Each structure stands twice: as structure tokens, then as C-alpha cells.
Amino acid sequence: MTSPRFVIIGAGLAGAKTAESLRAKGFNGQVTIVGDEEQLPYERPPLSKDYLVGNAARDSLYVHDAEWYSDQRVELRTGIRATRIDRTSRRVELSDGAGLGYDKLLLATGASPRLLPDTAGVHYLRRIEDSDRLKRLFTTAASLIVVGGGWIGLEAAAAARQAGLAATVVEALELPLLPALGRDVATVFADLHRQHGVDLRLGIQVEHVGNDGQGTRVRLADGSVLEADAVVAGIGAVPNTGLAEACGLRVDNGVVVDANLRTSDPDIFAAGDVASVYHPLLGRHLRVEHWASALKQPAAAAASMLDKDEAYDELPYFYTDQYDLGMEFLGTIDGHDRVVFRGDLPGREFIAFWLKNNRVRAGMNVNIWDVTGPIKALIRAGRPVHPDRLADPGIPLDQVATA
Ligand SMILES: Cc1cc2nc3c(=O)[nH]c(=O)nc-3n(C[C@H](O)[C@H](O)[C@H](O)COP(=O)(O)OP(=O)(O)OC[C@H]3O[C@@H](n4cnc5c(N)ncnc54)[C@H](O)[C@@H]3O)c2cc1C
């Protein structure tokens, strides 16, 4: 009898971690990872932070070194794209003309940057090569325009300032990070960037980006034109669902999976940025494009591939580092009716809580560490809290509930 073969499409964090979990859970069969990048699987967060400003070496990005894959008998096929899934014959077709039979299949194909309509001369930040290109540019350019005031855009602006460039951020909404954080906390980030010399152009659309070889011109909706040596766009990402759609899996803003990371085909699973996962606590599907999901969903996916029941019910978690601000965020802010701050807001050492009906839905610790445990407990408990006690740093977080 031949040993079972598990195939993983996508050699990013979720793909590599699923292979690791399969071995950790005792799977002895064949594991093959197919990835269209030439690199070993790597972590992307440093691409807009330490790696971009030259403070992290390339080797430090890799999830595992090359030996790990051979030691673990994980076959890693890099530089190869999966082009089609045939669910009837259980085969994956590859760009090199080969095919791979599978018993279980994981889709860990991640996401790709959303592109501007005129994209010539515009930089994006998703892959190591993108970060390398921008890093080189930082040594010659004097100015950068960032289109999009989301996480990646703001991190790129912070890196540009750190490298000594003038930076302008153009954001269509009235504040950066507005959908992610809501008005009260988004203001903190707007102030942070202004204080570090970033020119924030808010509430205005980009109409056209043009490059004449000398520099880039960005025309805004009010007719004004900004000029800079380079433009980087961070206007969101779209999940890489093409393979899943083409083979008839359920797709709705990501590959739809249950809490066990199983798709509408019982032998196909999905994890990481590409997966829209049913969350048992929140009672709905969520696609979370963050590092922690790609890191932790694989344990549940691997368990399901091995016919074990291990639901994924972690709260969404995100972190960022910009200038001297480091933060961690837990939960979801949807439907919140109030934000409570605890600590020193002007000094940027505080915790923000998003409440709905006096129940904590999300929490963000800024330059305060080792508090995610109690914040998570508050969100999970779902009990009403006293907002005044919550705001008082003298009262431990496990003593803020009303009863
Ligand atoms: C610049 C940047 C900064 C970030 N910073 C943070 C941060 O500070 N905090 C945070 O929480 N998160 C951050 N993130 C998000 C985090 O990096 C992602 O959530 C994480 O990388 C998702 O991992 P993944 O394995 O699901 O997908 P990916 O890392 O995208 O990996 C998927 C891989 O599959 C490949 N692939 C796609 N289709 C195919 C195919 N058909 N055949 C073969 N291979 C294929 C892709 O090319 C890619 O290599 C950042 C992301 C970026 C880009």
C-alpha cells in the first residue's frame, strides 16, 4: 500500500506551518508543498518594517531553513505554480507540466495586493523582492507618496521617514485606519504620523498616477497634483481564490471553510489569508489577513486533514510597529458603541477597549505589554463591565465586570 500524500498549495506561513503541524501530529505519509515564489516560505510582516529599513537579515524571515524540510521529509517545490485542481481524479496540475495526486489538499494561496487602475511605476509590498526594490529606492529617493492609509501604507510611510524621505499619505477616508479602528483610535495614528512629519492628505481620492521616468505625479480628485520620486500603494489585498473557484469550491470573499478549516469538499482545506473561516464564538465567517491566523490556523487544518476534530476559535489578533509605537490588537470592533481608554493616551501608553452594550468586543494595547491574556479573557467572557473601572489602571482587568 502506498503512503497517503497530502499536498499543500502555497509556500507561505500557513503552508509551512501546516506541514509542520502534520509532522508534529504524527503524520508519516508524503507531504508536498508547491509554491510559485522562488523563496523558502517566509514571514511577511518585516517586509514593511525591520527588513525594509535594513534592520533584519533575509535569513531571519524564513519560517524554517532548507534543512528543516529535508529533515522532516517535506518536499518543497518552489518556483512552481499550481494551475488546476481536478477534484474527480484528485490531481493538481502544475506549471512545469507535472501533476500531483493527493489524498488531502490544503489551499494556502494567500492574497495579492489590490492594484491601482494605472499601475505603471507604482510599487506594492507583498513579496521579498518588492521590499528589496523599495529598500534600494530609499537609498536614492528623496520623497515617497503612499496611496492608502491602511496598515501597510502607514508602515511604509514610517519606514520612509526613518530612511530620511519626505512622505505623503493619500487616503480616501477622513482618517487612516478608519474601518479597522474607528474614529477615536484612528486619530491616534493620524497624530502619530503627523508628529513624525508625514503629510496626510485625507478624505480625497487618487484620480491618476503617471510616471515620466523622472518621478511620479499623482493627481487627486480636487485637481491638485503631488510629485515624488516614488509611489507605493497599499490599498488592500484580494484573496487568491482562482483555483478554488475554477474547481467549484464555495468561495465568498475567500475560500469558505468551517471551523475545522474544511471547504465544501471534505478532502480539501484552506488556511491563512485565503480562508474565510467560520468562527464559533462570533457565529459568522471571518477572513483575517493577519500573521497570527496564518500561524495558528494550520494546527486545526492539519488536525482536520488527519480526521481529528480541532476547531479554530482564536480571536483575530494583529500587531504593528510604527516609529516608537508598538501595539497588539485583539477581537473585532464591528457594532461597537463606545471606546474606553485606560492609561496615558497623549503619552501613547494605553489600552483601548471597544464596547458594545458594555461588553468588551476588542482591545488594543499600545506600548504596554503582557496584557493580551486578560484582554482576551474579557472578550471571551462577554460579561458586562463597568466602563469607569475599565478605564482605571489601578483596577486589575479581572475585576472590571459588573457581577
Ligand atoms: C508587507 C506586509 C506586512 C505585514 N505586516 C503584518 C503585521 O505587522 N501584522 C500582522 O498580523 N500581519 C501582517 N501582514 C499579514 C501577514 O503577513 C499575512 O497574513 C500572512 O503572510 C498570510 O500568510 P499566508 O500563508 O496565508 O499567505 P501568503 O504569505 O500570501 O502565502 C501564500 C503563498 O502562496 C503562493 N501562491 C498563490 N497561488 C499559488 C498557486 N496557484 N500555486 C503556487 N503558489 C501559489 C503565493 O505566491 C504565496 O507565496 C503583513 C503582510 C504584508 C504583505
The ligand as a Tripos MOL2 file, in Angstrom:
@<TRIPOS>MOLECULE
LIG
   53    58     1     0     0
SMALL
NO_CHARGES

@<TRIPOS>ATOM
      1 C1          4.1880   43.8920    3.8260 C.3       1 LIG1
      2 C2          3.2970   43.1230    4.7810 C.ar      1 LIG1
      3 C3          3.3320   43.4220    6.1300 C.ar      1 LIG1
      4 C4          2.5190   42.7280    7.0250 C.ar      1 LIG1
      5 N1          2.5640   43.0570    8.3530 N.ar      1 LIG1
      6 C5          1.7660   42.4100    9.2200 C.ar      1 LIG1
      7 C6          1.7870   42.7420   10.6140 C.ar      1 LIG1
      8 O1          2.5090   43.6450   11.0380 O.2       1 LIG1
      9 N2          0.9830   42.0520   11.4530 N.ar      1 LIG1
     10 C7          0.1590   41.0720   11.0120 C.ar      1 LIG1
     11 O2         -0.5730   40.4790   11.8190 O.2       1 LIG1
     12 N3          0.1090   40.7160    9.6970 N.ar      1 LIG1
     13 C8          0.8900   41.3650    8.7910 C.ar      1 LIG1
     14 N4          0.8630   41.0340    7.4630 N.ar      1 LIG1
     15 C9         -0.0460   39.9560    7.0160 C.3       1 LIG1
     16 C10         0.6210   38.5800    7.0490 C.3       1 LIG1
     17 O3          1.8970   38.6400    6.5160 O.3       1 LIG1
     18 C11        -0.2430   37.6150    6.2410 C.3       1 LIG1
     19 O4         -1.4510   37.4890    6.9430 O.3       1 LIG1
     20 C12         0.4140   36.2560    6.0650 C.3       1 LIG1
     21 O5          1.5470   36.3740    5.2530 O.3       1 LIG1
     22 C13        -0.5410   35.2660    5.4040 C.3       1 LIG1
     23 O6          0.1220   34.0650    5.1920 O.3       1 LIG1
     24 P1         -0.4410   33.0030    4.1390 P.3       1 LIG1
     25 O7          0.4970   31.8360    4.2240 O.co2     1 LIG1
     26 O8         -1.8790   32.7900    4.3300 O.co2     1 LIG1
     27 O9         -0.3010   33.7140    2.7060 O.3       1 LIG1
     28 P2          0.9700   34.2300    1.9290 P.3       1 LIG1
     29 O10         2.0270   34.6640    2.8740 O.co2     1 LIG1
     30 O11         0.4650   35.2030    0.9240 O.co2     1 LIG1
     31 O12         1.4940   32.9360    1.1610 O.3       1 LIG1
     32 C14         0.7820   32.3600    0.0780 C.3       1 LIG1
     33 C15         1.7690   31.8710   -0.9360 C.3       1 LIG1
     34 O13         1.0730   31.0980   -1.9120 O.3       1 LIG1
     35 C16         1.5760   31.4380   -3.1970 C.3       1 LIG1
     36 N5          0.5890   31.0310   -4.2260 N.ar      1 LIG1
     37 C17        -0.5750   31.6410   -4.5220 C.ar      1 LIG1
     38 N6         -1.2120   30.9680   -5.5200 N.ar      1 LIG1
     39 C18        -0.4290   29.9070   -5.8250 C.ar      1 LIG1
     40 C19        -0.5360   28.8340   -6.7610 C.ar      1 LIG1
     41 N7         -1.5850   28.7170   -7.5750 N.pl3     1 LIG1
     42 N8          0.4720   27.9420   -6.8290 N.ar      1 LIG1
     43 C20         1.5440   28.0480   -6.0000 C.ar      1 LIG1
     44 N9          1.7110   29.0200   -5.0970 N.ar      1 LIG1
     45 C21         0.7320   29.9500   -5.0090 C.ar      1 LIG1
     46 C22         1.8100   32.9340   -3.0640 C.3       1 LIG1
     47 O14         2.6490   33.4330   -4.0890 O.3       1 LIG1
     48 C23         2.4690   32.9840   -1.6940 C.3       1 LIG1
     49 O15         3.8330   32.7200   -1.7860 O.3       1 LIG1
     50 C24         1.6570   41.7160    6.5480 C.ar      1 LIG1
     51 C25         1.6210   41.4140    5.1680 C.ar      1 LIG1
     52 C26         2.4260   42.1200    4.2990 C.ar      1 LIG1
     53 C27         2.3640   41.7920    2.8250 C.3       1 LIG1
@<TRIPOS>BOND
     1     1     2 1
     2     2     3 ar
     3     2    52 ar
     4     3     4 ar
     5     4     5 ar
     6     4    50 ar
     7     5     6 ar
     8     6     7 ar
     9     6    13 1
    10     7     8 2
    11     7     9 ar
    12     9    10 ar
    13    10    11 2
    14    10    12 ar
    15    12    13 ar
    16    13    14 ar
    17    14    15 1
    18    14    50 ar
    19    15    16 1
    20    16    17 1
    21    16    18 1
    22    18    19 1
    23    18    20 1
    24    20    21 1
    25    20    22 1
    26    22    23 1
    27    23    24 1
    28    24    25 2
    29    24    26 1
    30    24    27 1
    31    27    28 1
    32    28    29 2
    33    28    30 1
    34    28    31 1
    35    31    32 1
    36    32    33 1
    37    33    34 1
    38    33    48 1
    39    34    35 1
    40    35    36 1
    41    35    46 1
    42    36    37 ar
    43    36    45 ar
    44    37    38 ar
    45    38    39 ar
    46    39    40 ar
    47    39    45 ar
    48    40    41 1
    49    40    42 ar
    50    42    43 ar
    51    43    44 ar
    52    44    45 ar
    53    46    47 1
    54    46    48 1
    55    48    49 1
    56    50    51 ar
    57    51    52 ar
    58    52    53 1
@<TRIPOS>SUBSTRUCTURE
     1 LIG1         1 GROUP 0 **** ****
